[in-house]
Amino acid sequence: MPRIRAMMSKPLYDHVMDLCRMSRYRDKPNSDIHATRSRLIRLWSGFFAQYAVAIGPTWMQLPWRVDADLLSGFGPQLVLDTAKFITPGNVLGLPSVALPTGVSFGLPTGIQIYADLWREDLALEAAELVESSVDRPTPIAPLR
């Protein structure tokens, strides 16, 4: 972190440090972390032996106000709670597609589609099916 500190704003640096302090794995040896990651990959692959893809929300909460994620004591947990369905794909390297699905009550909506390792084709095929059934997958903002 000292090497990248100069490239970050103080609120962002504090936010990243809060997330690091919240980690349950900060005091674990790397071998334990990689063993846990391997176990989780196997569990997801077991799921994908029965189902071609997993589809869930991009975010687990409504969009928050600007910079709410940077609020000390509140922001890090907000990020963790919001990104619960996004995290497995990022941490485990699962092929995924984030797809906008429209607008509800003026807020953008979207889904995340996962497939098993090396099966990007299934994630993309599922995304194509969903996208073909959505009238307007992205909001059109008025020009300012």
N, C-alpha and C positions, 0 to 999 in steps of 0.2 A: 503494500500500500504506500509506503513512503515514495516510491518511484513514480506513482501516478497521482499523488496528492496535488502536485502543481497543475495538473490538467483538469482538476475538478473544482466546482464551486464548493464552498464550505458546507452548505446544506446537503449537497449530493454526497460529499465525502462522509459527513456524519451519518447519513442514511445508510450508506454501504457498510460503514463500521458497525452500526446498530444491527444490520442484518447478519454480519459475521458473528457478532456477540450472541445473537439468538440461536445460532446453529447448534444442534445437538451433537454435531460431529467435530466440533473444533478441538476437542481434547482426545480424539480417537486417532489411532495410527492409520496411515493411508491404506494399509492392507485391509483393515476392517471396513473402511469406506468403500473400497473396490469390491469387497465380498458382498456387502449390502447391495451395491449397484448391480452386481451380477445376479443376485437372488431376485431382485425386482425385475430385471430384464426377463428372466426365466418365467416369472409369474405372468408378466404381460404376454409373453409368447404362448403360454398356456391358454390365456384368454383368446388370443388370435387363432389358436387351433380350432376353436369353436365358432368364432365370429370373424368375418373378413376385416371389419374396421370398427373403431370406437368413435362415436360422435358425441360431443358435449359442447357446452358453451365456451366461448373464448374467454370471457371473464365470468367469475362467479358472483360479482356484485355489479350494481349500476355504476356507470362512470362517475368518478368523484371530481370535486372541484380542483382547479389548477393548483399544483404543488401540495395537495393534501398528503401525498406519499412522502413528502420531505419533512412533515411535522414530527419533531422529536417525541418519542414515546407513543406515537399513534401511527405514523407512516409506515414503518417496517411491517407491523402486523397487518395493516391494510393491504399492502402489496402481497404478503403471503396468503391472506384470505382470498384475495381477488384472483390470484394466479394458480389456484390449486389444480385446475385441469390442464393448464399450459405447462406446468412444471415437469411432469413425467416425460413428455416428449423432448424437452430441452435437456434434462439431466441424463436420460437414458439413450438419447440418440434415435428415438423412434421417428420414422418418416411421418410428417404431418403437413396438413394444409389448414391455414387459417382463412376462413371464407366469410366475407360480409354477406349478411342475409337480408338487409333492409333497415328500416327505421320503425321503432315502436315508441309511441308517445314522444316523438321528437328526438329519441336517442338511437344511436346506431346499434344494430344487433349483429351477432356473428356466431359462427361455430368453429370448432377445432375438430379435425378429422385425423385420427391416428391409424396406422397400419403396422404390421409386424416388421421387424428388421428386414431390410432389403426388399420391401414390398411397396415402394413408392407408387408403383402402378396402381395399386388398390386404393391408396389415399387419393390419388389424382382422379381415378375413375369415379369414386364416390363424390368427390367435389364437383365433377362435371355433371353428375346426375342432379345434385342439389341445385347447382347454379342454373341448370336448364329449366328448373321449375320455379325459380324466383323471378318475379316480374322485373324488379329493379334492385339488383343486389347491392348497390352503393347509393348513398344519399347524394343528391345534387344540391350543393350549397349555392346560395345566391352570390353573385359577384359583389364585392364591396368597393 
